[in-house]
Amino acid sequence: MLRLAIQKSGRLQEGSMNLLKESGLIFSNGKDQLKATALNFPVELLFLRDDDIPQYVEDGVADAGIVGENIFLEKQKAGEIVKRLGFSRCRLSVAVPPQRILYGHKLA
């Protein structure tokens, strides 16, 4: 049985489930459950908080996980990025009071 850890909620959850379904895997309703087993292949999904996924993989509880690269790098757990899936990209936004910005330059 292959154990795959994915987000129980959040930006990556929908994309992860779509990827698995497009791969032909059929799962019983995994919503509001901690795990779900594929009906047509020996795969078990573990629904976890994204911060916990790298630890579950490092400890061997999950064989692989789908997690944001930022979380993977922040947690500094043993493992490797096998493939960048290309969905749920994030951006960095910075908010400052309007009087501190003038045409893209910080005022003194």
C-alpha positions in Angstrom: 0.0 0.0 0.0 1.4 3.4 -1.0 0.6 6.1 1.5 0.4 9.6 0.1 0.1 12.7 2.3 -1.9 15.6 1.0 -3.4 18.7 2.5 -6.8 18.2 4.3 -7.7 21.8 3.3 -6.1 24.7 1.5 -4.8 25.7 -1.9 -3.1 22.4 -2.7 -6.0 20.1 -1.7 -8.2 20.6 -4.7 -5.3 20.4 -7.2 -3.9 17.3 -5.5 -7.3 15.5 -5.7 -7.7 16.6 -9.3 -4.3 15.2 -10.2 -5.0 11.9 -8.6 -8.4 11.6 -10.3 -7.0 12.5 -13.7 -4.5 9.7 -13.1 -7.4 7.3 -12.9 -7.5 6.8 -9.2 -11.0 6.4 -7.7 -11.5 7.3 -4.0 -14.4 6.9 -1.7 -15.4 10.3 -0.4 -12.4 11.5 1.6 -14.0 14.8 2.7 -13.9 15.3 6.5 -11.9 12.1 6.9 -8.3 11.6 8.0 -7.6 9.0 5.3 -9.2 7.5 2.2 -8.2 4.3 0.2 -8.3 4.1 -3.5 -10.9 1.7 -4.8 -8.9 0.7 -7.9 -5.2 0.8 -6.8 -3.3 0.2 -3.5 -3.0 3.9 -2.5 -4.1 5.4 0.8 -4.4 9.2 1.1 -3.6 10.8 4.4 -5.2 14.2 4.9 -2.9 16.3 7.0 -2.1 19.9 7.8 0.5 21.1 5.2 3.0 21.8 8.0 2.9 18.2 9.1 3.4 16.5 5.7 7.3 16.8 5.5 7.5 15.2 9.0 5.2 12.3 8.1 7.3 11.6 5.0 10.6 11.8 6.9 9.2 9.5 9.6 8.0 6.9 7.0 4.4 7.3 8.0 3.7 8.5 4.4 5.7 7.3 1.4 5.3 10.6 -0.4 3.5 13.9 0.0 2.2 16.8 -2.0 3.2 20.0 -0.3 4.2 23.5 -1.2 7.9 24.0 -1.9 8.0 26.8 0.7 6.8 24.4 3.4 9.2 21.7 2.3 12.2 24.1 2.4 11.1 25.7 5.7 10.8 22.4 7.5 14.3 21.2 6.4 13.3 17.5 6.6 15.0 14.7 4.8 13.6 14.1 1.4 13.7 15.4 -2.1 11.6 17.2 -4.6 10.7 14.6 -7.2 8.5 16.8 -9.4 7.1 20.3 -9.4 3.4 19.9 -10.2 2.8 23.5 -11.4 -0.4 24.2 -9.6 -1.3 26.4 -6.7 1.6 28.8 -7.0 1.9 31.5 -4.4 3.1 35.1 -4.4 4.6 37.4 -1.9 2.8 40.7 -1.2 4.0 43.4 1.0 1.7 46.0 2.5 2.9 49.4 3.6 1.1 52.7 4.4 0.5 54.8 1.3 2.6 57.7 2.6 5.7 55.5 2.7 5.6 54.8 -1.1 6.0 57.3 -3.9 6.2 55.8 -7.4 7.8 52.6 -6.2 10.3 54.3 -4.0 10.4 54.3 -0.2 10.2 57.8 1.3 12.6 58.6 4.2 
